[in-house]
Structures are given as structure tokens and as C-alpha cells.
């Protein structure tokens, strides 16, 4: 309904309509959206952000994931505030990608933060349901979020994905392409090729989660780069110009309600029983330094997984022993839809009696 409200704002320009949508959006972020960028239970908001470490029934429906992305996209269009693109990125790499079966054949109906995934029910007497229809709509949204033209002399790059696009600006065609392995890797290179020299602004989204960032144009450092803001580069561009962004891909420990999880860049990690490295429900103590930095070692991902890492840490009651423990990206976790396998994002924290208050 708020997407409809924003479409009414498009027609009328009534400021109260936009303000109402923005206020509601902030409430949803503060109270509902979980670590993987979705939420709701039985298609209802329920204060889920604070409760996400516990199991909720029929949670993170793909229809909710899509409509949340759609809401963020409309607000990005009308305000230009990059915080909406930040939310889209989180949802894209976690809840949305997790909705697709590993072989790309189906869209799941629910993507809980632990357990397993399975095919949704059939509706209207045909082998399809609402999420099968809305999941592809969310994936189709990605290109138009990735590149935007907020002004006649500005192009924004919001998502970092290997891609190639052409835009019409200043009476000519300008080509932009990205070379990157993001978010596996921290580096993004954007190649800019106008038909002839052109003066315009490139707006580069600097992710809010990235604490250490560098931007260079043709090898020359750009000053004043800040996380959570667009890096606006206004210059006369010519064919062969390149912009390089390096983000902070150090893994971060997140703690809540006596539980813990790991984020790396925009990606949430999970334990998966396919690693055969112990019980995914076992308590543990994820080691961190400098506040919340977790040192992960990349490893070759098993078949059917995208990214994989390992860390050595105490697990279970015998916390004087350390075990090699593997993690994969949340999208890969449970992507076989086999009930014989389990995955988990939020891991129980083993009690340290020296820290009990």
C-alpha cells in the first residue's frame, strides 16, 4: 500500500505522502528488518528485528522480500538518499539470493534464518505460488537500481556487479562497465567510455557498513570518501577513464540476545551441516579483535556453494578445545532444499563465567 502511496505522490506531489512513507520505512528498519534484509511472520510485522535470534513461523516470505525491495527502490527514486540502496543491497545478497534453489529451478516461499528450505504450496490448482511470481520481479529490479540517472548531468552506481550499460546524456551515448568479483573481493573497477569528452557527475555509493574505503580516478586518489554517502566525482570524462573503489571486506561479529553471527561486506554467513564439521546448533565463541573484527580464512567452496570460509574457535562445553569451523554465505546455506541438512545464522554464545554480571 505504501508503494501505491508513493505513486500517488508521483502524481500529486503532496509532501505529506512522501513523509508518511519515509516515517513508515524507518519504523520497519528499526523494528522489523532482520540481519538478512527481510522479515515478517505469517506476512505480519511482529517486532521481528529484536526477536530474530528465535525461530519464527513462516518467516521471510519471498513476497515480503520483494515488496520491501520495491518500497526501498521507490524511496530511492524520490529522495536520492543512498540509505535505501544500502537496504536493497543487504536484501539482495541475503534474503533474495537465498530464495532461489541452488540449481536455479525454483523460488522458495520462506527463507528462515535457521533450519532448512522447502518448496512452497501450490495455489489456484496450479504448481505455482505467489512467491514463484514475485521472486523474479525482485531479480528484475536489480539493473534499474544498479545504475540511476537522478539528474540530467549525473549517473549513480548503486550496486557493484559485473555489467555493461549505455546511457544517453548530453546528446551522446556514454558506456559504463564494471569489472569486479564483489562481494567475494573488495575491488570494483568502473570503466567510462563517452563517445566524446563529456562533463558530468558520477555518484558512487559508498556502503554504510564499509569502514575503510578508497576511491581512485585513473590511479589518483579521491579525497573525502565517507561511508554511507555518495562519492560525487564531477569532471570531464574521456574514453578509457576508470574509477576504482576498494571497500572493507573484513568480517564483523554481531551479537544479540546471547547469540552471535558474522557479516562480511554485505553478506551474512551461516554454518551448514554439509561441511560435516560438527553440529550447527552447538554453542561457540567466535573470536574477534579490535571490537568486532573476525579473521576468516577463505577456503574452496564445496559444490553448490558460492563462498566459504573457516575460523578456529572453541565450541560446546569443552571450551578449552578449538575446532575448525566453516561458514558459507547465507544464500548458499540450505540451497539444496534437503530436510536432511541444516543451516544456522545465529549461533548460541557459550557462557564465559568471568564475564557474567
C-alpha positions as CSV (number, residue, x, y, z in Angstrom):
1,X,0.0,0.0,0.0
2,X,2.9,2.4,0.6
3,X,4.2,1.8,-2.9
4,X,0.8,2.9,-4.0
5,X,1.0,5.9,-1.7
6,X,4.3,6.9,-3.4
7,X,2.7,6.5,-6.8
8,X,0.1,8.9,-5.7
9,X,2.9,11.3,-4.6
10,X,4.3,11.0,-8.1
11,X,1.0,12.3,-9.4
12,X,0.1,14.9,-6.8
13,X,3.5,16.0,-5.3
14,X,1.8,16.2,-1.9
15,X,4.8,16.2,0.6
16,X,2.8,14.5,3.4
17,X,2.5,11.4,1.3
18,X,6.3,11.1,0.9
19,X,6.8,11.9,4.6
20,X,4.4,9.2,5.7
21,X,6.2,6.6,3.6
22,X,9.6,7.7,4.9
23,X,8.4,7.5,8.5
24,X,6.9,4.0,8.0
25,X,10.1,2.9,6.3
26,X,12.2,4.0,9.2
27,X,9.9,2.2,11.6
28,X,10.2,-1.0,9.6
29,X,14.0,-0.8,9.6
30,X,14.2,-0.1,13.3
31,X,11.6,-2.7,14.4
32,X,11.3,-5.4,11.8
33,X,14.1,-6.0,9.2
34,X,16.5,-8.7,10.3
35,X,20.2,-9.3,9.6
36,X,19.4,-10.8,6.2
37,X,17.3,-7.9,5.0
38,X,13.8,-9.3,5.2
39,X,11.3,-10.1,8.0
40,X,7.6,-10.7,8.9
41,X,5.9,-13.9,10.2
42,X,2.8,-15.1,8.5
43,X,3.0,-11.9,6.4
44,X,2.7,-9.8,9.6
45,X,5.1,-7.4,11.2
46,X,5.7,-8.5,14.8
47,X,8.7,-6.6,16.2
48,X,10.8,-9.2,14.4
49,X,14.2,-7.4,14.5
50,X,14.5,-7.9,18.3
51,X,13.2,-11.5,18.1
52,X,15.2,-12.7,15.1
53,X,17.5,-14.9,17.2
54,X,14.5,-17.1,17.9
55,X,12.6,-19.2,15.4
56,X,9.5,-17.6,13.9
57,X,6.9,-19.4,11.9
58,X,6.6,-18.9,8.2
59,X,9.1,-16.1,8.2
60,X,10.9,-14.1,5.5
61,X,8.4,-14.9,2.8
62,X,9.8,-14.0,-0.7
63,X,6.8,-11.8,-1.4
64,X,7.8,-9.7,1.7
65,X,11.4,-9.6,0.4
66,X,10.3,-8.4,-3.0
67,X,7.9,-5.7,-1.7
68,X,10.5,-4.5,0.8
69,X,13.0,-4.0,-2.1
70,X,10.3,-2.4,-4.1
71,X,9.4,0.1,-1.3
72,X,13.1,0.9,-0.9
73,X,13.5,1.4,-4.7
74,X,10.7,3.9,-4.9
75,X,12.0,5.9,-2.0
76,X,15.5,5.9,-3.6
77,X,13.9,7.3,-6.8
78,X,12.0,10.1,-5.0
79,X,14.7,11.1,-2.5
80,X,18.0,10.0,-3.8
81,X,19.1,9.0,-0.3
82,X,21.6,6.2,-0.5
83,X,20.3,4.5,2.7
84,X,17.6,3.0,0.6
85,X,20.2,1.4,-1.8
86,X,22.1,0.1,1.3
87,X,19.0,-1.8,2.3
88,X,18.4,-3.1,-1.2
89,X,22.0,-4.4,-1.3
90,X,21.6,-6.2,2.1
91,X,18.3,-7.8,1.0
92,X,19.7,-8.7,-2.5
93,X,22.7,-10.6,-1.3
94,X,21.0,-12.4,1.5
95,X,17.2,-12.9,1.6
96,X,16.6,-12.6,-2.1
97,X,19.5,-14.8,-3.3
98,X,18.6,-17.3,-0.7
99,X,15.2,-17.6,-2.1
100,X,16.5,-19.3,-5.2
101,X,17.2,-23.0,-5.2
102,X,20.9,-23.9,-5.9
103,X,20.1,-25.1,-9.4
104,X,18.1,-22.0,-10.2
105,X,15.0,-24.1,-10.9
106,X,12.6,-22.6,-8.2
107,X,11.9,-19.8,-5.8
108,X,11.3,-20.7,-2.2
109,X,8.4,-19.4,-0.2
110,X,10.2,-18.9,3.1
111,X,13.9,-18.4,4.0
112,X,14.2,-18.8,7.8
113,X,17.5,-17.9,9.5
114,X,18.0,-21.5,10.5
115,X,16.7,-24.9,9.6
116,X,16.0,-25.9,6.0
117,X,14.2,-24.6,3.0
118,X,11.5,-26.3,1.0
119,X,9.1,-25.8,-1.9
120,X,6.0,-23.7,-1.2
121,X,2.5,-24.9,-1.6
122,X,0.7,-24.8,-4.9
123,X,-2.0,-22.2,-5.3
124,X,-5.1,-21.8,-7.6
125,X,-4.8,-25.5,-8.6
126,X,-1.5,-25.0,-10.5
127,X,2.1,-25.8,-9.5
128,X,3.0,-22.2,-8.6
129,X,2.5,-19.8,-5.8
130,X,2.8,-16.0,-5.2
131,X,6.5,-16.2,-4.3
132,X,7.3,-18.0,-7.6
133,X,5.9,-14.9,-9.3
134,X,7.3,-12.2,-7.1
135,X,10.9,-13.6,-6.7
136,X,11.7,-13.0,-10.4
137,X,10.3,-9.5,-10.1
138,X,12.8,-8.7,-7.4
139,X,15.7,-10.1,-9.5
140,X,14.5,-8.0,-12.5
141,X,14.7,-4.9,-10.3
142,X,18.5,-5.2,-9.9
143,X,19.6,-3.5,-13.2
144,X,17.5,-0.4,-12.7
145,X,18.8,0.0,-9.1
146,X,22.4,-0.6,-10.2
147,X,22.5,2.4,-12.5
148,X,20.3,5.5,-12.0
149,X,20.1,9.0,-13.6
150,X,19.0,11.3,-10.7
151,X,19.7,14.4,-12.8
152,X,20.4,15.3,-16.4
153,X,24.2,15.5,-15.7
154,X,24.7,12.7,-13.1
155,X,24.7,8.9,-13.1
156,X,24.8,6.9,-9.9
157,X,26.3,3.4,-9.5
158,X,24.5,1.8,-6.6
159,X,25.3,-1.9,-6.9
160,X,28.6,-3.5,-7.8
161,X,28.1,-6.3,-10.3
162,X,29.9,-7.2,-13.5
163,X,27.8,-5.4,-16.0
164,X,27.7,-3.2,-19.1
165,X,25.3,-0.4,-19.8
166,X,24.8,2.6,-22.1
167,X,23.1,5.9,-21.1
168,X,22.0,8.9,-23.1
169,X,23.4,12.1,-21.6
170,X,24.3,15.5,-23.0
171,X,23.3,14.5,-26.6
172,X,25.6,11.4,-26.7
173,X,25.8,7.8,-25.7
174,X,28.0,7.0,-22.7
175,X,29.1,3.4,-21.9
176,X,29.8,2.3,-18.3
177,X,31.0,-1.2,-17.4
178,X,32.1,-2.8,-14.2
179,X,34.8,-5.3,-13.6
180,X,34.6,-6.9,-10.2
181,X,34.2,-10.1,-8.1
182,X,32.4,-8.1,-5.4
183,X,31.4,-9.1,-2.8
184,X,33.9,-12.0,-2.9
185,X,36.6,-9.4,-3.4
186,X,36.8,-5.8,-2.3
187,X,37.8,-4.2,-5.6
188,X,35.4,-2.6,-8.1
189,X,36.6,-1.1,-11.4
190,X,34.2,1.1,-13.4
191,X,35.2,1.9,-16.9
192,X,33.7,5.0,-18.5
193,X,33.6,5.5,-22.3
194,X,31.8,8.5,-23.7
195,X,31.6,9.0,-27.5
196,X,33.4,12.3,-27.0
197,X,34.6,14.1,-23.9
198,X,31.8,14.9,-21.5
199,X,31.4,16.7,-18.2
200,X,29.1,15.1,-15.7
201,X,29.0,13.7,-12.1
202,X,29.5,10.1,-11.2
203,X,27.8,9.3,-7.9
204,X,29.5,6.2,-6.4
205,X,27.6,4.6,-3.5
206,X,30.0,4.0,-0.5
207,X,28.3,1.2,1.5
208,X,27.4,2.2,5.1
209,X,28.9,-1.0,6.5
210,X,32.4,-0.3,4.9
211,X,34.7,1.4,7.4
212,X,37.8,1.7,5.2
213,X,37.3,2.9,1.7
214,X,39.4,4.3,-1.1
215,X,38.3,5.7,-4.5
216,X,40.7,6.5,-7.3
217,X,40.3,8.0,-10.8
218,X,42.9,6.8,-13.2
219,X,45.1,5.9,-10.2
220,X,44.7,9.3,-8.5
221,X,43.2,9.2,-5.0
222,X,39.8,10.9,-4.4
223,X,39.6,12.7,-1.0
224,X,36.7,13.0,1.3
225,X,35.3,9.5,0.8
226,X,32.8,8.7,3.6
227,X,30.8,5.5,4.3
228,X,27.1,5.9,3.9
229,X,27.4,8.7,1.4
230,X,27.7,9.1,-2.3
231,X,31.2,9.9,-3.5
232,X,30.4,12.6,-6.1
233,X,33.1,12.9,-8.8
234,X,32.5,15.8,-11.2
235,X,34.9,16.0,-14.1
236,X,35.3,16.0,-17.8
237,X,35.4,12.3,-18.7
238,X,37.0,10.7,-21.8
239,X,37.2,7.3,-23.2
240,X,39.5,5.0,-21.1
241,X,38.8,6.7,-17.8
242,X,38.4,4.3,-14.9
243,X,37.2,4.6,-11.4
244,X,38.4,2.1,-8.7
245,X,36.6,1.5,-5.4
246,X,38.1,-0.6,-2.6
247,X,35.8,-1.5,0.3
248,X,36.4,-3.0,3.7
249,X,35.8,-6.8,3.5
250,X,36.9,-7.6,7.0
251,X,34.3,-9.9,8.7
252,X,32.3,-8.4,11.6
253,X,30.9,-10.1,14.6
254,X,27.3,-9.2,15.5
255,X,25.9,-10.1,18.9
256,X,22.3,-10.1,20.1
257,X,20.3,-11.8,22.9
258,X,23.2,-14.1,23.8
259,X,23.6,-15.2,20.2
260,X,26.2,-14.3,17.5
261,X,26.5,-14.0,13.8
262,X,29.1,-13.0,11.2
263,X,28.8,-10.4,8.4
264,X,31.3,-10.0,5.7
265,X,30.7,-7.0,3.5
266,X,27.0,-7.0,2.6
267,X,26.9,-10.8,3.1
268,X,25.7,-12.7,6.1
269,X,27.4,-16.0,6.8
270,X,25.9,-19.3,8.2
271,X,27.0,-22.7,9.4
272,X,25.8,-25.5,7.1
273,X,25.8,-29.2,8.0
274,X,27.2,-30.1,4.6
275,X,30.6,-29.1,5.9
276,X,30.4,-32.1,8.2
277,X,32.3,-30.2,10.9
278,X,30.1,-30.7,13.9
279,X,26.6,-29.8,15.0
280,X,25.4,-26.4,13.6
281,X,23.4,-25.8,16.8
282,X,26.4,-26.1,19.1
283,X,27.3,-23.1,21.2
284,X,30.6,-21.5,20.4
285,X,32.8,-18.4,21.0
286,X,33.6,-16.7,17.7
287,X,36.9,-14.9,18.2
288,X,37.1,-11.2,17.5
289,X,39.6,-8.4,17.9
290,X,39.5,-4.6,17.7
291,X,36.0,-4.7,18.9
292,X,34.2,-6.9,16.3
293,X,36.7,-8.0,13.6
294,X,36.7,-11.7,12.8
295,X,39.7,-13.2,11.0
296,X,38.3,-15.6,8.4
297,X,40.3,-17.7,6.1
298,X,38.7,-18.2,2.6
299,X,38.5,-21.8,1.5
300,X,37.4,-23.6,-1.6
301,X,33.6,-23.7,-1.6
302,X,32.0,-27.1,-1.8
303,X,29.9,-27.9,-4.9
304,X,26.8,-25.9,-4.9
305,X,28.1,-23.1,-2.6
306,X,29.3,-19.6,-3.6
307,X,31.6,-18.6,-0.8
308,X,33.2,-20.5,2.1
309,X,35.4,-19.6,5.0
310,X,36.9,-21.2,8.1
311,X,37.8,-20.0,11.6
312,X,39.2,-21.8,14.5
313,X,37.2,-21.4,17.7
314,X,36.0,-23.1,20.9
315,X,32.7,-24.9,20.6
316,X,30.5,-26.5,23.2
317,X,31.1,-27.1,26.9
318,X,34.7,-28.0,26.5
319,X,35.8,-24.5,25.7
320,X,39.5,-25.2,26.1
321,X,39.5,-27.0,22.8
322,X,39.3,-25.3,19.5
323,X,37.8,-26.6,16.3
324,X,38.0,-25.6,12.7
325,X,34.5,-24.3,11.8
326,X,33.2,-23.5,8.4
327,X,30.8,-20.8,7.2
328,X,29.2,-20.1,3.8
329,X,27.2,-17.2,2.5
330,X,23.5,-17.3,3.6
331,X,22.3,-17.6,0.0
332,X,24.2,-20.9,-0.3
333,X,23.2,-22.2,3.0
334,X,20.4,-24.9,2.7
335,X,20.1,-24.2,-1.1
336,X,19.6,-27.9,-1.8
337,X,16.2,-27.8,0.0
338,X,17.0,-31.1,1.6
339,X,15.5,-31.7,5.0
340,X,18.4,-34.0,5.8
341,X,20.6,-30.9,6.1
342,X,20.5,-27.9,8.4
343,X,22.0,-24.4,8.4
344,X,22.1,-21.6,11.0
345,X,22.9,-17.9,11.1
346,X,22.6,-17.0,14.8
347,X,24.8,-19.3,16.9
348,X,24.5,-19.7,20.7
349,X,27.3,-18.0,22.7
350,X,28.9,-20.2,25.2
351,X,28.7,-18.5,28.7
352,X,32.0,-17.1,29.9
353,X,31.6,-17.1,33.8
354,X,34.3,-14.4,34.1
355,X,32.1,-12.0,32.2
356,X,28.8,-12.7,33.9
357,X,27.5,-9.6,35.7
